[in-house]
Amino acid sequence: MARLAPYLVARTRRGVVGSSRYASKLRQAIHDAAQDPSRKTVLISGEPGLEKDNLAGLIHFGSADRDKLFLRFNASKMRADGAELFGRPGSQEPALLDTLPDATLLIDCIDLAPAALRSRLIGLISSPHPNFHGRIIFTAESSMPELKGLANQIRVPPLRVRRSDLGEWLRYSVRQQSGMFGWDQPPSIPDTVVKRLQSHDFPNNIRELEALVERALLQARKQAVAKQHSPSQGPVALPAALPEEVFWVNSRERTLRFDIWAWKPQLRDLMRSQRLWQVLLFAVVSWLFIAVNLALWIGPQTRADNSVMKLFWGWWWPLILLTFPLVGRLWCAFCPFMVWGSIAQSSKQALASLSEQLGWGKQWLRLRPWPQQDNDRWGGPFLAASFALILIWEEVWNLPDTAWLSSCLLLLITAGAVVCSLLFEKRFWCRYLCPIGGMNGLFAKLSILELRAQSGTCAGSCSSYACFKGGPKEGEGMATAGCPLGTHPAHLRDNRNCVLCMSCAQACPHRSVQLRLRPPAADLQRDLESPAGERGLILVLAGGITLHHWDRLLGWLPLAPDSLQAGPLLARLTFATLALSLPTVLGLWLDRRWLYSGLPLLWGLLLARHLPIGMAEAGTLLPQGWPSWSADTNVINFCQSLVVATAWAGSAVLLSRLITRSWFPWILASSALLMVALGGRWLLQG
């Protein structure tokens, strides 16, 4: 038995975890192999880290041979002559095979064994050893043609194929390991963690997943210990739910990146300046927003006579669209809606502190944490529907030429930001509900700029997560409230949830955060995530173009009104809704990758739709008698055509990345997008 001890396997580590069809099929294959009355040889193949040896154990311990010995040999580490099994020539000691007449042998990594040994081991199937009548199970990383017909082959699917099982795997692994780190009851894992990790490929499969869970439990325990200031406070209060920030995966390092701050460190110091941001947001933007709304209510009500209306419709809309490919969602960092939301939130926190000092308690004034669920699932459709209502309101009630209604739109969005800021921590409105923020996040994926943290530095050096959660000053890191959108810069897969507010860069004491240049639309890859509702938002934005030019599409119908701004309200609302829904009707059946391939084209058509007001009226901002400038109609038409053509070229490039790399299908797909571009350009002529 002393010779057998290094090879004996007493039990399995686990069963087959998961309820997907892949897990069910694997479970059935193992059951069939275990119940095989002929005890035929089995080959279990699959990628590294899939615990193929454990599956072999399930076959043995689930069979009628469960009371017999089960031994594991690693073929890649055996001697070339197989002396471990077949014995040494001339030795008086019997070969192990002679002492194991009815045992089950697991030959691990048979594909990595020397050729001569591999042939000899496989030969045990067709030419059995005279004193061995047991069963043989092989494992390999790939199928082996030489075992075809000699063994039942079970192919183990990798984790990236059965992503729907990931939540069950994570929770099972937490249940197995949490007791070792001091939990009496296994902590829960938020669904947001599962959803984020489902986008990771797990190249080392279960082995990598278990290491990830072990590291998460260890870091969560370290956080809990750090919060307990002295041992006299009793046992460490471990969290009932593991926080999202303790789950780390080694994301693929994107190529073609240029770190701007490494090139110009002075720019990093300037952009991290908290005083600069405080002055811009609370001394400039907040008061400018008040002045704009006063001018919209008190001043002239038509755009031709109101310079603030020209500033809003002639400058803001074209400029924000122009900046998307350059700086992404930077506008949200200066957004006046959330400036006033932050002021309301700070006021409530100050009131809570005062209430506590007066002995009234502050629990009733505490800000709520965000709901622990997939908020995009309901927030995304709400956001798209809100934008649709705004577009109808804009066209039917003629907001671009009615000053007080334009102010009502601004104040309504601000009210949403203020209410959410009074209810929830940070900027819940900006991340999930703001219609303007949703559009900004969508087009930010086209940007050549990104703010990201180095996951290796964060995982190895940081345990405070101040960039995400906020905290006191640490090293060169400043005291902050953390990311206002509740995301970790190392976990970002695209620019949708980054407003470039620099909070993470201010808080980080390890210089992990980088501001980088990258290729345009680098976020749009084949493995892109598509949040719930974003598909609808793309179609709603396209509907804004068809709505604005509704008369060219629906004006020929017999019941069509003469204008969306005059006539019976029911008819106007009906035709506005029909015009807005045309892209949805035509594009709802399209695969999401087609919609994202057309994102540059949608951006170009929206910019071309707003160029006429911008180029014709933006230069007339100053009062009458002052210098003014207005572009010629032909110049505007040329610029519109140039923008649409450039946007189509960008979409054509994305087609080769997201849809197909073959020439002929790419030409067909590009031609289809060209037809859309030409149709959009024709529509914009109206």
C-alpha positions as CSV (number, residue, x, y, z in Angstrom):
1,M,0.0,0.0,0.0
2,A,2.9,2.3,0.5
3,R,3.6,2.2,-3.2
4,L,0.0,2.9,-4.0
5,A,-0.4,5.9,-1.6
6,P,0.8,8.7,-3.9
7,Y,-1.7,7.6,-6.6
8,L,-4.8,6.8,-4.5
9,V,-7.9,9.0,-4.9
10,A,-10.3,8.6,-2.0
11,R,-13.2,10.8,-3.2
12,T,-14.4,13.4,-5.7
13,R,-14.2,17.1,-5.0
14,R,-17.7,18.0,-6.4
15,G,-20.4,17.0,-8.9
16,V,-21.2,18.7,-12.1
17,V,-22.4,22.2,-11.2
18,G,-24.9,24.1,-13.4
19,S,-28.3,23.7,-14.9
20,S,-27.6,24.7,-18.6
21,R,-28.0,22.2,-21.4
22,Y,-24.3,21.8,-21.5
23,A,-24.1,20.8,-17.8
24,S,-27.1,18.5,-18.2
25,K,-25.5,16.8,-21.2
26,L,-22.2,16.4,-19.4
27,R,-24.0,15.0,-16.3
28,Q,-25.8,12.5,-18.5
29,A,-22.6,11.4,-20.3
30,I,-20.9,10.8,-16.9
31,H,-23.9,8.8,-15.7
32,D,-24.0,6.7,-18.8
33,A,-20.3,6.0,-18.6
34,A,-20.6,5.0,-14.9
35,Q,-23.5,2.6,-15.6
36,D,-21.9,1.1,-18.6
37,P,-22.0,-2.7,-17.9
38,S,-19.1,-3.3,-20.3
39,R,-16.8,-0.9,-18.4
40,K,-15.5,0.5,-21.7
41,T,-12.5,2.8,-21.6
42,V,-13.4,6.5,-21.4
43,L,-11.6,9.5,-22.8
44,I,-12.4,12.8,-21.1
45,S,-11.1,15.8,-23.1
46,G,-11.3,19.5,-22.6
47,E,-9.2,22.6,-21.9
48,P,-6.9,23.0,-18.9
49,G,-8.6,23.8,-15.6
50,L,-11.8,21.9,-16.2
51,E,-11.1,19.3,-13.5
52,K,-11.3,16.3,-15.8
53,D,-9.7,14.1,-13.1
54,N,-12.7,14.9,-10.9
55,L,-15.1,13.9,-13.6
56,A,-13.2,10.6,-14.0
57,G,-13.7,10.2,-10.2
58,L,-17.5,10.7,-10.7
59,I,-17.5,8.0,-13.2
60,H,-15.7,5.5,-10.9
61,F,-17.5,6.3,-7.7
62,G,-20.8,6.3,-9.5
63,S,-20.3,2.9,-10.9
64,A,-20.5,-0.7,-9.5
65,D,-16.7,-0.5,-9.0
66,R,-17.0,2.2,-6.4
67,D,-15.7,-0.1,-3.6
68,K,-12.6,-0.9,-5.6
69,L,-9.4,1.2,-5.8
70,F,-9.2,4.3,-7.9
71,L,-5.7,5.5,-8.8
72,R,-4.5,8.5,-10.7
73,F,-1.3,8.7,-12.8
74,N,-0.1,11.8,-14.6
75,A,1.2,10.5,-17.9
76,S,3.1,13.7,-18.6
77,K,5.3,13.1,-15.5
78,M,5.8,9.3,-15.8
79,R,9.1,7.8,-16.9
80,A,9.4,7.1,-20.6
81,D,9.3,3.4,-20.0
82,G,6.2,3.6,-17.8
83,A,8.1,1.9,-14.9
84,E,5.5,3.3,-12.4
85,L,2.9,1.0,-13.9
86,F,4.7,-1.7,-15.8
87,G,7.7,-2.1,-13.4
88,R,11.4,-1.9,-13.9
89,P,13.1,-4.5,-16.0
90,G,15.1,-6.9,-13.8
91,S,13.5,-5.6,-10.6
92,Q,12.3,-8.2,-8.1
93,E,9.4,-5.9,-7.1
94,P,6.2,-6.7,-9.0
95,A,4.7,-4.2,-11.3
96,L,1.8,-2.2,-10.0
97,L,-0.4,-3.5,-12.6
98,D,0.1,-7.0,-11.2
99,T,-1.1,-5.9,-7.8
100,L,-4.3,-4.1,-9.2
101,P,-6.3,-6.8,-10.9
102,D,-9.7,-4.9,-10.7
103,A,-8.8,-1.3,-9.9
104,T,-9.8,1.7,-12.0
105,L,-6.8,3.6,-13.5
106,L,-7.0,7.3,-14.3
107,I,-4.3,8.1,-16.8
108,D,-4.2,11.9,-16.8
109,C,-2.7,14.0,-19.7
110,I,-2.3,11.1,-22.0
111,D,-1.8,13.5,-24.9
112,L,1.3,14.9,-23.2
113,A,3.0,11.5,-22.6
114,P,6.0,10.5,-24.7
115,A,5.0,8.7,-27.9
116,A,6.3,5.3,-26.9
117,L,4.6,5.5,-23.5
118,R,1.4,6.7,-25.0
119,S,1.3,3.8,-27.4
120,R,1.9,1.3,-24.5
121,L,-0.8,2.8,-22.3
122,I,-3.3,2.8,-25.1
123,G,-2.3,-0.7,-25.9
124,L,-3.7,-1.8,-22.5
125,I,-7.2,-1.5,-24.1
126,S,-6.7,-3.9,-27.1
127,S,-4.0,-6.1,-25.4
128,P,-4.8,-6.1,-21.7
129,H,-2.1,-6.8,-19.1
130,P,-2.4,-10.5,-18.1
131,N,-3.0,-9.6,-14.4
132,F,-5.0,-6.4,-14.9
133,H,-8.8,-6.6,-15.6
134,G,-9.8,-3.2,-14.3
135,R,-11.1,-0.1,-16.1
136,I,-9.1,2.7,-17.7
137,I,-10.1,6.3,-17.9
138,F,-7.9,8.8,-20.0
139,T,-8.0,12.6,-19.9
140,A,-6.5,14.9,-22.6
141,E,-6.8,18.5,-23.7
142,S,-8.0,17.5,-27.1
143,S,-9.6,14.5,-28.8
144,M,-7.3,11.7,-29.8
145,P,-7.8,9.9,-33.2
146,E,-5.9,6.8,-32.0
147,L,-8.6,6.2,-29.3
148,K,-11.5,6.4,-31.8
149,G,-13.6,3.3,-31.5
150,L,-11.6,2.1,-28.5
151,A,-13.0,4.5,-25.9
152,N,-16.2,6.4,-25.2
153,Q,-15.3,10.1,-25.6
154,I,-16.7,12.8,-23.3
155,R,-16.0,16.4,-24.3
156,V,-16.1,18.9,-21.4
157,P,-17.3,22.4,-22.6
158,P,-15.3,25.3,-21.2
159,L,-16.8,27.9,-18.9
160,R,-17.0,30.5,-21.7
161,V,-19.5,28.2,-23.5
162,R,-21.7,27.7,-20.5
163,R,-21.8,31.3,-19.2
164,S,-25.3,30.7,-17.8
165,D,-23.8,28.3,-15.3
166,L,-21.4,31.0,-14.0
167,G,-23.7,32.2,-11.2
168,E,-24.2,28.7,-9.8
169,W,-20.4,28.0,-10.0
170,L,-19.6,31.2,-8.2
171,R,-22.1,30.6,-5.4
172,Y,-21.0,27.0,-5.1
173,S,-17.4,28.0,-4.8
174,V,-18.3,30.6,-2.2
175,R,-20.1,28.0,-0.2
176,Q,-17.1,25.7,-0.3
177,Q,-14.5,28.3,0.6
178,S,-16.2,30.8,2.9
179,G,-15.9,28.7,6.0
180,M,-12.1,28.7,5.8
181,F,-12.2,32.5,6.0
182,G,-14.5,32.8,9.0
183,W,-18.0,33.0,7.6
184,D,-20.7,31.2,9.6
185,Q,-23.0,31.5,6.6
186,P,-21.9,31.8,3.0
187,P,-22.1,35.4,1.8
188,S,-24.3,36.2,-1.2
189,I,-23.0,37.4,-4.6
190,P,-24.8,40.3,-6.3
191,D,-26.3,39.6,-9.7
192,T,-24.3,42.5,-11.0
193,V,-21.1,40.6,-10.3
194,V,-22.3,37.6,-12.2
195,K,-23.4,39.7,-15.1
196,R,-20.0,41.4,-15.3
197,L,-18.0,38.2,-15.0
198,Q,-20.1,36.5,-17.7
199,S,-18.2,38.7,-20.2
200,H,-14.9,37.2,-19.1
201,D,-13.7,34.1,-21.0
202,F,-12.0,32.4,-18.0
203,P,-9.1,30.8,-20.0
204,N,-8.1,28.7,-17.0
205,N,-11.8,27.7,-16.4
206,I,-12.7,26.3,-13.0
207,R,-9.2,26.7,-11.6
208,E,-9.2,30.4,-12.4
209,L,-12.8,30.8,-11.0
210,E,-11.8,29.2,-7.7
211,A,-8.8,31.5,-7.4
212,L,-11.0,34.5,-8.1
213,V,-13.4,33.5,-5.4
214,E,-10.6,32.8,-2.9
215,R,-9.1,36.3,-3.6
216,A,-12.5,37.9,-3.3
217,L,-13.2,36.3,0.1
218,L,-9.7,37.2,1.4
219,Q,-10.1,40.9,0.3
220,A,-13.6,41.1,1.7
221,R,-12.3,39.8,5.0
222,K,-9.4,42.3,4.9
223,Q,-11.9,45.2,4.4
224,A,-14.0,44.0,7.4
225,V,-10.9,43.7,9.6
226,A,-9.8,47.2,8.6
227,K,-13.2,48.7,9.6
228,Q,-12.8,47.2,13.1
229,H,-10.5,49.6,14.8
230,S,-9.6,47.5,17.9
231,P,-9.9,43.8,18.9
232,S,-12.1,44.9,21.9
233,Q,-15.0,45.5,19.5
234,G,-15.5,41.7,19.4
235,P,-15.4,39.2,16.5
236,V,-15.0,40.7,13.0
237,A,-18.4,41.4,11.4
238,L,-18.0,39.8,8.0
239,P,-20.3,41.1,5.2
240,A,-23.4,39.1,4.4
241,A,-22.9,40.0,0.7
242,L,-19.6,40.2,-1.1
243,P,-19.0,43.7,-2.6
244,E,-18.6,44.0,-6.3
245,E,-15.2,45.6,-6.1
246,V,-13.4,42.5,-4.7
247,F,-14.0,40.4,-7.8
248,W,-11.0,40.8,-10.1
249,V,-10.2,39.2,-13.4
250,N,-7.2,39.8,-15.6
251,S,-8.7,41.7,-18.5
252,R,-7.0,41.6,-21.8
253,E,-4.7,44.5,-22.3
254,R,-5.9,46.5,-25.3
255,T,-3.3,47.5,-27.8
256,L,-2.7,50.8,-29.5
257,R,-3.1,52.9,-26.4
258,F,-1.2,56.2,-25.6
259,D,-1.1,57.4,-22.0
260,I,-1.5,61.1,-22.1
261,W,-0.6,61.7,-18.5
262,A,2.6,59.8,-18.8
263,W,3.5,62.1,-21.7
264,K,2.4,65.3,-19.9
265,P,2.4,64.8,-16.1
266,Q,1.5,68.5,-15.5
267,L,-1.8,67.9,-17.3
268,R,-2.6,65.1,-14.8
269,D,-2.0,67.4,-11.9
270,L,-4.2,70.1,-13.4
271,M,-7.1,67.7,-14.2
272,R,-6.9,66.1,-10.7
273,S,-7.3,69.6,-9.1
274,Q,-10.3,69.4,-6.8
275,R,-10.4,73.2,-6.5
276,L,-10.5,73.6,-10.3
277,W,-13.5,71.3,-10.5
278,Q,-15.3,73.0,-7.5
279,V,-15.0,76.4,-9.1
280,L,-16.1,75.2,-12.6
281,L,-19.1,73.3,-11.3
282,F,-20.4,75.3,-8.3
283,A,-19.2,78.9,-9.1
284,V,-19.7,78.9,-12.9
285,V,-22.0,76.1,-14.2
286,S,-24.6,76.4,-11.4
287,W,-25.1,80.1,-11.8
288,L,-24.9,80.0,-15.5
289,F,-27.8,77.5,-15.5
290,I,-29.9,79.9,-13.5
291,A,-29.1,82.7,-15.8
292,V,-30.0,80.6,-18.9
293,N,-33.4,79.7,-17.5
294,L,-34.2,83.2,-16.4
295,A,-33.4,84.4,-20.0
296,L,-35.7,81.7,-21.4
297,W,-38.6,82.7,-19.2
298,I,-38.2,86.5,-19.2
299,G,-36.6,87.2,-22.6
300,P,-38.1,87.0,-26.1
301,Q,-39.8,83.7,-26.8
302,T,-38.7,83.0,-30.3
303,R,-35.2,81.8,-31.3
304,A,-34.7,84.6,-33.8
305,D,-34.9,87.1,-31.0
306,N,-33.4,85.2,-28.0
307,S,-29.6,84.7,-27.9
308,V,-29.9,82.0,-25.2
309,M,-32.2,80.0,-27.5
310,K,-29.5,80.2,-30.2
311,L,-26.9,79.2,-27.6
312,F,-29.0,76.1,-26.7
313,W,-30.2,74.9,-30.1
314,G,-27.5,76.4,-32.4
315,W,-24.4,75.8,-30.3
316,W,-25.1,73.1,-27.7
317,W,-26.6,70.4,-29.8
318,P,-24.1,70.5,-32.7
319,L,-21.1,70.9,-30.4
320,I,-22.1,68.0,-28.0
321,L,-22.5,65.8,-31.1
322,L,-19.1,66.9,-32.5
323,T,-17.4,66.1,-29.2
324,F,-18.6,62.6,-28.8
325,P,-15.9,61.0,-31.0
326,L,-13.2,63.2,-29.3
327,V,-14.0,63.2,-25.5
328,G,-16.9,60.9,-25.1
329,R,-19.2,61.6,-22.2
330,L,-17.2,64.6,-20.9
331,W,-20.3,66.8,-21.0
332,C,-21.8,64.8,-18.1
333,A,-18.8,66.0,-15.9
334,F,-20.1,69.6,-16.3
335,C,-23.8,68.8,-16.5
336,P,-25.9,71.5,-14.7
337,F,-28.6,68.9,-14.0
338,M,-26.4,66.9,-11.8
339,V,-24.7,70.0,-10.3
340,W,-28.0,70.9,-8.8
341,G,-28.5,67.2,-7.9
342,S,-25.2,67.3,-6.0
343,I,-26.2,70.5,-4.2
344,A,-29.5,69.0,-3.1
345,Q,-27.7,65.8,-2.0
346,S,-25.0,67.8,0.0
347,S,-27.8,69.9,1.6
348,K,-29.6,66.7,2.8
349,Q,-26.4,65.3,4.2
350,A,-25.7,68.6,6.0
351,L,-29.3,68.5,7.4
352,A,-28.7,64.9,8.6
353,S,-25.6,66.0,10.5
354,L,-27.5,68.9,12.1
355,S,-30.3,66.6,13.0
356,E,-27.9,64.2,14.7
357,Q,-26.3,67.0,16.7
358,L,-29.7,68.1,17.9
359,G,-30.5,64.6,19.0
360,W,-33.2,63.9,16.5
361,G,-31.3,61.2,14.7
362,K,-30.4,61.0,11.1
363,Q,-31.7,57.7,10.0
364,W,-34.8,59.2,8.4
365,L,-32.4,61.5,6.3
366,R,-30.0,58.7,5.2
367,L,-29.4,58.3,1.5
368,R,-30.4,54.9,0.3
369,P,-28.0,52.5,-1.4
370,W,-28.7,51.6,-5.0
371,P,-31.1,48.7,-5.5
372,Q,-29.1,45.4,-5.6
373,Q,-30.4,44.2,-9.0
374,D,-29.9,44.6,-12.7
375,N,-31.1,48.2,-12.8
376,D,-30.4,48.4,-16.6
377,R,-33.2,45.9,-17.1
378,W,-35.8,48.4,-16.2
379,G,-33.8,51.7,-16.3
380,G,-32.8,51.2,-20.0
381,P,-36.4,50.9,-21.3
382,F,-37.4,53.9,-19.1
383,L,-34.5,55.9,-20.5
384,A,-35.4,55.1,-24.1
385,A,-39.1,55.8,-23.5
386,S,-38.3,59.1,-21.9
387,F,-36.2,60.2,-24.8
388,A,-39.0,59.3,-27.2
389,L,-41.5,61.4,-25.2
390,I,-39.0,64.3,-25.3
391,L,-38.6,64.1,-29.1
392,I,-42.4,64.1,-29.5
393,W,-42.8,67.1,-27.1
394,E,-40.0,68.9,-29.0
395,E,-41.6,68.5,-32.4
396,V,-45.3,68.8,-31.6
397,W,-45.0,71.8,-29.2
398,N,-42.2,73.4,-31.2
399,L,-39.6,73.6,-28.4
400,P,-36.8,74.9,-30.7
401,D,-38.7,78.1,-31.2
402,T,-40.5,78.4,-27.8
403,A,-38.2,79.7,-25.1
404,W,-40.2,78.9,-21.9
405,L,-40.9,75.3,-23.1
406,S,-37.2,74.8,-23.7
407,S,-36.6,75.9,-20.1
408,C,-39.3,73.5,-18.9
409,L,-37.4,70.7,-20.6
410,L,-34.2,71.7,-18.8
411,L,-36.0,72.1,-15.5
412,L,-37.8,68.7,-15.8
413,I,-34.5,66.8,-16.3
414,T,-33.0,68.8,-13.4
415,A,-36.0,67.8,-11.2
416,G,-35.4,64.1,-12.0
417,A,-31.7,64.5,-11.0
418,V,-32.6,66.3,-7.8
419,V,-35.2,63.8,-6.7
420,C,-32.9,60.8,-7.4
421,S,-30.1,62.6,-5.6
422,L,-32.3,63.1,-2.5
423,L,-33.3,59.4,-2.5
424,F,-30.1,57.5,-3.5
425,E,-26.4,57.8,-3.0
426,K,-24.2,59.2,-5.8
427,R,-25.6,59.8,-9.3
428,F,-28.3,57.1,-9.8
429,W,-30.1,59.4,-12.2
430,C,-27.1,59.8,-14.4
431,R,-26.3,56.2,-14.7
432,Y,-29.7,54.6,-15.2
433,L,-32.4,57.2,-15.9
434,C,-31.2,60.4,-17.6
435,P,-32.2,60.4,-21.3
436,I,-29.4,62.8,-22.2
437,G,-26.9,60.7,-20.2
438,G,-28.1,57.6,-22.0
439,M,-27.4,59.2,-25.4
440,N,-24.0,60.5,-24.2
441,G,-23.1,57.0,-22.9
442,L,-24.1,55.4,-26.2
443,F,-22.0,57.7,-28.4
444,A,-19.1,57.8,-25.9
445,K,-18.3,54.3,-27.3
446,L,-17.0,56.1,-30.4
447,S,-14.6,58.2,-28.5
448,I,-10.8,58.2,-29.0
449,L,-10.3,58.9,-25.3
450,E,-10.7,56.6,-22.3
451,L,-10.1,56.7,-18.6
452,R,-9.0,53.3,-17.3
453,A,-7.2,51.8,-14.3
454,Q,-4.5,49.0,-14.5
455,S,-6.2,45.9,-13.1
456,G,-2.9,44.4,-12.1
457,T,-1.9,47.4,-10.0
458,C,-5.4,47.6,-8.4
459,A,-5.6,43.9,-7.6
460,G,-2.1,43.8,-6.2
461,S,-1.7,47.1,-4.4
462,C,-5.1,48.4,-3.4
463,S,-7.5,47.2,-0.6
464,S,-9.4,50.5,0.1
465,Y,-11.1,50.9,-3.3
466,A,-11.3,54.6,-2.7
467,C,-11.7,55.3,-6.4
468,F,-15.0,53.3,-6.3
469,K,-16.3,53.7,-2.8
470,G,-14.7,57.0,-1.7
471,G,-12.7,57.5,1.5
472,P,-10.1,59.7,3.3
473,K,-6.8,60.9,1.9
474,E,-4.3,58.1,1.3
475,G,-0.8,58.9,0.1
476,E,-1.2,61.1,-3.0
477,G,-4.8,60.1,-3.2
478,M,-7.3,62.8,-2.2
479,A,-10.4,62.4,0.0
480,T,-13.4,61.8,-2.4
481,A,-16.9,60.3,-2.4
482,G,-15.8,57.8,-5.0
483,C,-17.1,57.3,-8.5
484,P,-20.4,59.1,-8.9
485,L,-21.6,56.4,-11.3
486,G,-20.6,53.5,-9.0
487,T,-18.1,51.9,-11.3
488,H,-14.5,50.8,-10.8
489,P,-12.2,52.2,-13.5
490,A,-10.5,48.8,-13.8
491,H,-13.8,47.1,-14.4
492,L,-15.0,49.3,-17.3
493,R,-15.4,47.5,-20.6
494,D,-16.6,50.6,-22.4
495,N,-17.1,54.4,-22.0
496,R,-20.8,54.2,-21.2
497,N,-20.4,54.6,-17.5
498,C,-17.5,57.0,-17.4
499,V,-18.2,60.7,-17.3
500,L,-14.5,61.7,-17.1
501,C,-15.1,63.5,-13.8
502,M,-11.6,62.5,-12.5
503,S,-12.9,61.3,-9.1
504,C,-11.0,58.0,-9.5
505,A,-7.8,59.7,-10.5
506,Q,-8.1,62.1,-7.5
507,A,-8.7,59.2,-5.1
508,C,-6.1,56.7,-6.4
509,P,-2.8,56.7,-4.4
510,H,-1.1,54.2,-6.7
511,R,-1.2,56.2,-10.0
512,S,-3.1,53.3,-11.5
513,V,-5.6,55.5,-13.4
514,Q,-4.6,56.5,-16.9
515,L,-6.1,58.9,-19.5
516,R,-5.4,57.2,-22.8
517,L,-5.8,57.9,-26.5
518,R,-7.1,54.9,-28.5
519,P,-8.5,54.0,-32.0
520,P,-12.0,55.4,-32.6
521,A,-14.9,53.1,-31.5
522,A,-12.5,50.8,-29.7
523,D,-15.4,49.8,-27.3
524,L,-17.3,48.1,-30.2
525,Q,-15.9,44.6,-30.4
526,R,-17.4,41.2,-31.2
527,D,-17.7,40.5,-27.5
528,L,-19.4,43.8,-26.6
529,E,-22.0,43.9,-23.9
530,S,-25.4,45.2,-24.9
531,P,-27.2,46.7,-21.8
532,A,-31.0,46.3,-21.7
533,G,-32.7,49.2,-23.4
534,E,-29.7,50.5,-25.4
535,R,-31.0,48.8,-28.5
536,G,-34.2,50.7,-28.1
537,L,-32.4,53.9,-27.5
538,I,-30.5,53.5,-30.8
539,L,-33.8,53.1,-32.6
540,V,-35.4,56.0,-30.8
541,L,-32.6,58.3,-31.8
542,A,-33.0,57.2,-35.4
543,G,-36.7,57.9,-35.0
544,G,-35.8,61.5,-34.0
545,I,-34.6,62.0,-37.5
546,T,-37.6,60.5,-39.2
547,L,-39.9,62.5,-36.8
548,H,-38.2,65.8,-37.6
549,H,-38.7,65.2,-41.4
550,W,-42.0,63.4,-41.0
551,D,-43.7,65.2,-43.9
552,R,-41.3,63.7,-46.5
553,L,-42.2,60.2,-45.2
554,L,-45.9,60.5,-44.1
555,G,-47.1,63.8,-45.5
556,W,-48.7,62.1,-48.5
557,L,-51.2,60.2,-46.4
558,P,-54.8,61.5,-46.6
559,L,-55.3,62.2,-42.9
560,A,-51.9,63.8,-42.4
561,P,-52.0,67.3,-40.8
562,D,-50.4,70.3,-42.5
563,S,-48.0,70.7,-39.6
564,L,-47.1,69.0,-36.4
565,Q,-47.3,72.4,-34.6
566,A,-50.8,73.3,-35.7
567,G,-54.1,71.5,-36.1
568,P,-56.0,68.9,-34.2
569,L,-53.8,67.6,-31.4
570,L,-54.8,63.9,-31.8
571,A,-53.8,63.8,-35.4
572,R,-50.5,65.5,-34.7
573,L,-49.6,63.1,-31.9
574,T,-50.6,60.2,-34.0
575,F,-48.4,61.1,-37.0
576,A,-45.6,62.1,-34.7
577,T,-45.7,58.7,-33.0
578,L,-45.9,56.9,-36.4
579,A,-42.9,58.9,-37.7
580,L,-40.9,58.2,-34.5
581,S,-41.6,54.5,-34.6
582,L,-40.6,53.9,-38.2
583,P,-37.0,52.9,-37.5
584,T,-38.2,50.7,-34.6
585,V,-40.6,48.8,-36.9
586,L,-37.9,48.4,-39.6
587,G,-34.9,47.7,-37.3
588,L,-36.3,45.8,-34.3
589,W,-35.5,42.5,-36.0
590,L,-31.9,43.4,-36.7
591,D,-29.1,41.7,-34.7
592,R,-27.6,44.0,-32.1
593,R,-24.2,43.9,-33.9
594,W,-25.9,45.5,-37.0
595,L,-27.2,48.3,-34.8
596,Y,-23.9,49.0,-33.3
597,S,-22.2,48.8,-36.7
598,G,-24.5,51.6,-37.7
599,L,-23.7,53.7,-34.7
600,P,-21.2,56.0,-36.5
601,L,-23.8,56.5,-39.3
602,L,-26.5,57.4,-36.7
603,W,-24.1,59.9,-35.1
604,G,-23.4,61.4,-38.5
605,L,-27.1,61.7,-39.4
606,L,-27.9,63.3,-36.1
607,L,-25.1,65.8,-36.5
608,A,-26.2,66.6,-40.1
609,R,-29.7,67.1,-38.8
610,H,-28.6,69.8,-36.4
611,L,-26.0,71.5,-38.6
612,P,-28.5,73.8,-40.4
613,I,-29.4,75.6,-37.2
614,G,-25.9,75.6,-35.9
615,M,-24.3,76.9,-39.1
616,A,-27.0,79.3,-40.0
617,E,-27.8,80.8,-36.6
618,A,-24.9,80.2,-34.2
619,G,-23.0,83.1,-35.7
620,T,-26.0,85.5,-35.0
621,L,-25.8,85.0,-31.3
622,L,-24.8,88.6,-30.5
623,P,-27.5,91.4,-30.5
624,Q,-28.6,93.1,-33.6
625,G,-26.0,95.6,-34.9
626,W,-23.1,93.5,-33.7
627,P,-20.9,91.4,-36.0
628,S,-22.7,88.2,-37.2
629,W,-22.0,85.3,-39.5
630,S,-24.3,82.8,-41.3
631,A,-23.2,80.0,-43.6
632,D,-24.5,79.8,-47.1
633,T,-27.1,77.0,-47.8
634,N,-24.7,75.3,-50.3
635,V,-22.0,75.2,-47.7
636,I,-24.4,73.7,-45.2
637,N,-25.4,71.0,-47.7
638,F,-21.8,70.2,-48.4
639,C,-21.0,69.9,-44.7
640,Q,-24.0,67.6,-44.2
641,S,-22.9,65.4,-47.1
642,L,-19.3,65.3,-45.8
643,V,-20.4,64.3,-42.3
644,V,-22.8,61.5,-43.6
645,A,-20.1,60.2,-46.0
646,T,-17.5,60.1,-43.2
647,A,-19.9,58.4,-40.8
648,W,-20.8,55.8,-43.4
649,A,-17.1,55.0,-43.9
650,G,-16.8,54.5,-40.1
651,S,-19.7,52.1,-40.1
652,A,-18.2,50.2,-43.0
653,V,-15.1,49.7,-41.0
654,L,-17.1,48.5,-38.0
655,L,-18.9,46.0,-40.2
656,S,-15.6,44.2,-40.7
657,R,-15.0,44.1,-37.0
658,L,-18.5,43.2,-35.8
659,I,-20.2,41.3,-38.6
660,T,-17.9,39.7,-41.1
661,R,-14.3,39.8,-42.3
662,S,-15.0,38.1,-45.6
663,W,-14.9,40.5,-48.6
664,F,-18.1,39.6,-50.4
665,P,-20.5,39.6,-47.4
666,W,-18.7,42.9,-46.3
667,I,-19.4,44.5,-49.6
668,L,-23.1,43.5,-49.4
669,A,-23.4,44.8,-45.8
670,S,-21.6,48.0,-46.7
671,S,-23.9,48.5,-49.7
672,A,-26.9,48.1,-47.4
673,L,-25.6,50.7,-45.0
674,L,-24.8,53.0,-48.0
675,M,-28.5,52.8,-49.0
676,V,-29.4,53.8,-45.4
677,A,-26.9,56.7,-45.6
678,L,-28.3,57.9,-49.0
679,G,-31.8,57.6,-47.7
680,G,-30.9,59.6,-44.6
681,R,-29.2,62.3,-46.7
682,W,-32.3,62.6,-48.9
683,L,-34.4,62.9,-45.8
684,L,-32.3,65.7,-44.5
685,Q,-32.8,67.7,-47.7
686,G,-36.3,68.5,-46.6
